[in-house]
Amino acid sequence: MNTACKYIDPILQLLSKTWMEEAWEAKRRSRLRGWYATEGRRILDLIDDLMKLYEERCRGQS
């Protein structure tokens, strides 16, 4: 397994956890819509791109 594949999963977990924490905080402050329009969408796009990279390059490698 190459180095990139080895670290994609922990990075995805960290990004997902961060996204949820930030979304919760924005919701608590009644700023969820504005946060999602700026930061939240960018994080989701990054997660999506990393998932695509994993699917293309790492699937089936051990």
N, C-alpha and C positions, 0 to 999 in steps of 0.2 A: 504494500500500500504506500502510495507516495505521501509526502509530508502534507500537501494541501488537503488530501482526503482525510488524513488523520485528524486534522484540526477543524474541519468544517462543522462537525456535529457539536463540539463544545461551543464554538462560536455561535451557531444557530441557537443553542440553548440559552446562552447569555443574552443574545439579542432579543429573543422572545421574552425572557424574564424582564429585561430592561423595558421593553415595549409595554408589557403589562403594568409594571410599576409606574411608569410615566403616565400611562393612560389613566390609571387609578387616581394618581395625584391631580391630573388635569380635571378629571371628573369631580373630584372633591372640591376643587377650586372653581367649579362651574366654567371651565375653559376647555372642555373636551373637544368641541367642534373646531375651535381655533387651533388647538394643539394638533389635532389630527390633520388638518389642512396643511400644516407646515411640517412639523417633526414626525408625527405618526405615520404619515404616508411614506415619507422617505425611508423610515426604518422598515416598514413592510415591503417596500420595493427592494431593499437590500436583502432582506430575508428571502424573498422570492428569487432574486438573482443567485444567491448562494445555493438555494435548493436546486435550481436549474443546473448550476455548475456541478453539484454533487451527482445529480441524475446522469449528466453527460459523461463525467470523467471518473466517477468513483463507484458506480453501481457494479457489484460483482467482484470488486477487488477486496482481498483480505490480507 
